[in-house]
């Protein structure tokens, strides 16, 4: 099992919205609730995840899945990577 950043799918649930964060090529991508994609630095990804991980914002939660251990995560990563803006 590879433990590189490109194997993970990070899902952030905030209220009624869902955002996805994943590694594509040499950088991180954030897909917004509306489906728009933005390049993100590792620091930006971490800044979005820390409030959910610490519980500071109770309406925000995070789920991290590995493509090798979750077929659903592997399918979602493939789908996110093949759709382009």
C-alpha positions, 0 to 999 in steps of 0.5 A: 500500500502506498502512503503518498498524498495522491492516494487520499480523498479528503471530504469536508462536510460543512452545513449542507455543503461538501468539499473535496480535497485531493492531490492531482499531479504536483498540487492539491485541488479543492472542489467546492460544493458547486463543483468548481475546482481550485488549486490549493497549497498544502497550507490552505488545505490544512487551514480548512481541515484543522477546525474540523479536526479540533472540533472548534466548529461543530458543524464542520466534519472531515473524513479521510479515505485511502484509495487502496482501502476504500473502493468508493474513495478510489472511484471518487478520486478517479471521477474527480480527476477525469472531470475537468473545468 
